[in-house]
Amino acid sequence: MESESASVTELDQQRPKRARGIYLLPNLFTTAALFAGFYAVLAAMNGQFAKAAIAIFLAMILDGLDGRVARMTNTQTAFGAEYDSLSDMVAFGLAPSLVMYELTLSGLGKLGWLAAFIYTAGAALRLARFNSRLDTADKRFFTGLPSPSAAAILAGFVWVMVDNEVPGGDVAWVALVLTAAAGLLMVSNILYHSFKQIDFKGKVPFFAIVAVMLAFAVILSEPPMVLFGLFFAYTLSGPLLALKRLYKKRQAAPAQKGQDGSD
């Protein structure tokens, strides 16, 4: 027995010890995105809706950076992926619906909080589906509207209303439709371009740099309207592309039947 226990002890000593702890750099960006979402809720509760909208857009930037930093530094972990999803749920699932509810939807009673819940539940389901299909999904497309884009729609709408001093009660029904539609689009099967095939490391023509500078200038000229317009167009692109695919499929069906009949 003593020799057996000694051999077990030697084997335990020979096994490589598993490193404990987490990588700081990528999780620092994730924590910052989580704080931005948390701050957006606090700002909305204090009636500072412009700051709340800006915080959600800041969370989007930070969310895009944490994954890229993890890949660049080879610090991708299962913990980081789960932490990122929880951060996304706060910043893009909970915060936008609460900000919209505080500004406009609260005046609609039960319909208002129901629309806010539809959005929040849609974001949760969207993130759960994304994580479950991470290894099998087509990297070129997202299935359903991405939660950051849905959050940008709501945050952009809030920012535009505040910037133009439009009372929340005047646009309550528009906000209700927009909030519920964004929540439903997140759990739909509509495909959206992911733009992951773009190679940011490769060389580009000089004109591309000029185009990026012009894009920044346009955004900075009127941030609320431009950002809302960009993400609204992206949101519409999914259903429009789905209709285009359906039209092409129906156009090809008679031709296919004709070929089968001739054979």
Residue, then its C-alpha position, 0 to 999 in steps of 0.5 A: m500500500e505504501s509503495e502504491s501511494a508513493s507511486v500515485t504521489e510521484l505521478d501527481q508531481q509529474r503532471p503539469k499543474r494547471a495555471r489558475g487565474i484569468y487573463l487581465l487585458p481582454n477581460l479589462f475591456t469586457t469589464a469596461a463594457l459591462f460598466a458602460g451598460f451599468y452606467a447607462v441604466l444609472a444615467a437613465m434613472n437620473g434622467q440623463f438620457a443622452k449620456a445613457a445612449i453614449a454609454i451604450f455606444l461606448a460599450m459597443i466599441l469596447d465589446g468589439l475590442d475585447g475579442r480582437v485583443a484576445r485573438m491578437t494576444n492569444t488569450q482566448t478562454a472559455f471564461g472570457a467567452e462566458y464573461d463577454s456574454l454576461s457583459d453583452m446581456v447587461a450592456f445590450g440586453l438590459a440597458p437599452s430596454l430600460v433606457m427606452y422604458e424610462l424615456t418613452l415606454s413608461g407612459l404606455g403602462k403594461l404595453g410599455w413594459l411588455a415591449a421592453f421585456i420582449y426586447t430583453a428576452g430577445a437579447a438573452l435568447r439571441l446570445a444563448r443561440f449564438n453561444s450554442r452555435l459558435d462552432t457550427a455557424d457560418k462566419r460570414f453571417f449572423t442568424g438574427l439581428p446582433s444584439p449590439s446592433a439592436a442596442a444601437i437602434l434603441a440608443g440611437f433613437v433615444w439620442v436623436m429624440v433628446d438631441n431634438e428635444v422631442p418629448g418622450g410621450d410624443v413618440a411612445w408608440v413609435a418607440l414601442v414598435l421599434t423596441a418590440a421589432a428589434g427584440l423579435l428580429m434578434v430571435s429571427n432566422i434572418l441572416y445579417h452580414s457579419f463583415k468578418q471576412i474583411d481583412f483589417k491586417g492586409k494592405v488597402p488602397f490609399f483611397a480607403i484611408v481617405a474614405v475612413m476619414l470622411a466617414f469619421a467626419v460625417i459621423l462627428s458632424e451629427p452623431p445621433m442622426v448618423l449613427f441611428g441612420l447607419f444601424f437602422a439601414y443595417t437592420l433593414s438590410g436583413p429583411l431586404l436580403a431575405l426578400k431578395r433571396l426568396y424572389k430569386k428562389r421563386q424565379a428559379a423554381p419554374a425554370q427547374k420544373g421545366q428542366d425536370g419536365s424535359d428530362 
